[in-house]
């Protein structure tokens, strides 16, 4: 479950941070300002780093070479679905 959620939980934090850095002083005029500020903020950063720490901890205690391919397939599929979600919004514009 943590691997399947990683593209969303971790990805949103990374996207928010990147968009905030790119916006610079023009963030006030950005129609997505609230979203960007939420996902780039300190509170969400704690959620994101917590998710990363949980995956790292689970990998140390439960991951095996035999499970790697399955976990990788789950991550890839979740990433494809997350990407399709974002693309669907772009396709509507």
Buried (B, 14 or more C-beta within 10 A) or exposed (E): EBBBBBBBBBBBBEBBBEBBEEBEEEBEEBEEBEBBBEBBBEEBBEBBEEBBEBBEEBBEEEBEEEEEEEBEEBBEEBBEEBEEEEEEEEEEE
